[in-house]
Amino acid sequence: MSNHTHTEVAEASHSGAKSYIVGFVLAVVFTLISFAFAMMEEVPKKVAFIGLSIAALMQMFVHMRYFLHLDTSKAQRWNVVFIAFTAVLVFIFVGGTIWVMVTLNSRMM
């Protein structure tokens, strides 16, 4: 038998639903910010690129926190390590590919 009472289960599910709603609202806000940067022509391209990059990173963190439930607890530490390792590998692969493509012309001559 479970030792959880009905109120404990109800509180846990309520906080879970609240977490999903907060995550959804934050994701929508960062999406709207991204669209605003993309649609405003009077904003310089460099500022728009920086704003879009920041909004994208913030949205990634919102998804990891509110939807994937990754936090700094000991139970989630290995998941965070694996995601960081994957990010490093992707950075090496993509960065290496871009570097090869950029320097390809000089190496072919």
Residue, then its C-alpha position, 0 to 999 in steps of 0.5 A: m500500500s502507498n503511504h501517500t494521502h490523497t492531499e499529497v498526491a493532489e498537491a504534487s499534481h497541482s504543482g506539476a500542472k502549475s509548472y507546465i503552465v508557467g513553462f508554456v507561458l514563458a515559451v510563448v513569451f520568448t517565441l513572441i520576442s523572437f518574432a518581434f526581433a525578426m519582424m522589426e526592420e528598424v532594429p539593426k541586424k546585429v542587435a536582432f541577431i543577439g536578441l534572437s540568440i538570447a531568446a533562443l538560449m532562454q527558451m532552451f533553458v525554459h524547456m529543460r527546466y519546465f518540460l524536461h524537469l532538469d534541475t540541480s538536484k542529485a537525481q538529475r546531475w547525470n542527465v545534465v552531464f550527458i546533455a553538456f557532453t552532447a552539446v560539446l560534441v555537437f559544437i565540435f562537429v558543427g564547428g569543425t564542419i564550418w571550419v573545413m568548409v570556410t578554409l576549403n577554398s584556400r586548401m584547394m588552391 
